[in-house]
Amino acid sequence: MAPDLAQISAALALGEDGIWRAAPRDRAPALSFPVDGHDACFRIEDASFWFAHRNACIAAALAHADVAGPLLDVGGGNGSVSTALESHGIETVVLEPGPDGAQNARRRGLRNVVCATLEEARFAAGAFGAIGMFDVVEHLADDEAILREARRVLRPDGALCLTVPAYRWLWSAQDELAGHHRRYTLRRLRTLLTRCGFAVRFETYFFAPLAVPILLARSLPYRLFGRRSRAIEDGAVQQHVPSPIARRAMDGLLALELARIRRGRTVPFGTSCLVVAGKAVD
């Protein structure tokens, strides 16, 4: 059932373009994200093995969470994850502060798109059955604040699902270009979530086959040459859409860890973390 956004937030108004917006603000919020990041991603998301696998792993993890939507996709960007989740029967609301991302999400055909930050949207307490933050919190200087606000708008029996980049030793110029503040381990993420009032239900690494290539092609050059390795990062977008032969090989390798996650099992390492959590009992 589609959510009635007017009923769960008095701060939002529906525009003629079908996008909900918060009241006009004096200045845009500071976002640690490339200015053209949404459009750059929009050009490759549908053909990217990386986005396809991430979406499949998220859907697999949520299949064990008994999600009773709607799911609020915080920092939902162009709506790639929401599109995938709706194809699995999970109603979503894309919450994206960037106007370009919100417009792209509407272009994808998503009905529930809000152009605002989570704080600006001022949703009612317990408004959502699930909340997703997919590669979002690493872009924020204060990752605790957004998680505490997410807990407030989550129903008592709801689920929080998030993904983040893994391991500080995989840090490279790509993280700086993407506007990341940090990378995580599952242990660090679990500690953070516990501090913010969540209890982890499922946790795993994923993208295990990418760990060595990223270490060799990005992280080590960055450590050796610092910002001079930026030239190596200029082709990062093209790496999302490899040759057909390389794509088939990568899909085959990634299918193994996807099968584990679908069975509710964990992957011991990888370049990303995936966690499903619920509200801890007060």
HELIX and SHEET records of a PDB file:
HELIX    1   1 LEU A    5  ILE A    8  1                                   4    
HELIX    2   2 GLY A   37  ILE A   44  1                                   8    
HELIX    3   3 GLU A   45  ALA A   47  5                                   3    
HELIX    4   4 PHE A   49  ALA A   63  1                                  15    
HELIX    5   5 SER A   80  SER A   87  1                                   8    
HELIX    6   6 PRO A   99  ARG A  107  1                                   9    
HELIX    7   7 LEU A  118  ALA A  121  1                                   4    
HELIX    8   8 VAL A  137  HIS A  139  5                                   3    
HELIX    9   9 ASP A  143  VAL A  153  1                                  11    
HELIX   10  10 ARG A  168  LEU A  170  5                                   3    
HELIX   11  11 ALA A  173  ALA A  178  1                                   6    
HELIX   12  12 LEU A  186  ARG A  195  1                                  10    
HELIX   13  13 ALA A  208  LEU A  210  5                                   3    
HELIX   14  14 ALA A  211  ILE A  214  1                                   4    
HELIX   15  15 LEU A  215  SER A  219  3                                   5    
HELIX   16  16 LEU A  220  PHE A  225  1                                   6    
HELIX   17  17 GLY A  226  SER A  229  5                                   4    
HELIX   18  18 ARG A  230  GLU A  233  1                                   4    
HELIX   19  19 GLN A  238  HIS A  240  5                                   3    
HELIX   20  20 PRO A  244  ARG A  262  1                                  19    
SHEET    1   A 9 LEU A  12  LEU A  14  0                                        
SHEET    2   A 9 TRP A  20  ALA A  22 -1                                        
SHEET    3   A 9 VAL A 113  CYS A 115  1                                        
SHEET    4   A 9 THR A  92  LEU A  95  1                                        
SHEET    5   A 9 LEU A  71  VAL A  74  1                                        
SHEET    6   A 9 PHE A 128  PHE A 134  1                                        
SHEET    7   A 9 LEU A 154  PRO A 165  1                                        
SHEET    8   A 9 SER A 272  LYS A 279 -1                                        
SHEET    9   A 9 PHE A 198  PHE A 206 -1                                        
END                                                                             
